[in-house]
Amino acid sequence: MYNNFFEHIRNEIRISDIVRLKITLSKKGVEYLGLCPFHSEKTPSFTVNDHKKFYHCFGCGAHGDVIKFVMQTRNLGF
């Protein structure tokens, strides 16, 4: 039951719309690029891909989907 709910969330909400509430994103090809909200940086290394439905930081290695992003940025448990 929970899996269907979370899959519905992942399919219906664009991850870039949620991430954009927390950080500024700029379009670069098919991805969005911004400063990572999980570590301090001066050069953007945080990417968001709506098609693949995930974020990834090449600086600190943070990676996940829209649900994990909300959990991590708001310090929420599952």
JOHU-V900075 format. One record per helix or strand. SS is the DSSP state (~ for helix, > for strand). FROM is the first residue (numbers start at 1). LEN is the number of residues. If there is no record, write none. Layout:
# JOHU-V900075
ss=SS from=FROM len=LEN
ss=SS from=FROM len=LEN
This chain:
# JOHU-V900075
ss=~ from=2 len=11
ss=~ from=15 len=5
ss=> from=26 len=3
ss=> from=31 len=4
ss=> from=46 len=4
ss=> from=54 len=4
ss=> from=63 len=2
ss=~ from=66 len=8
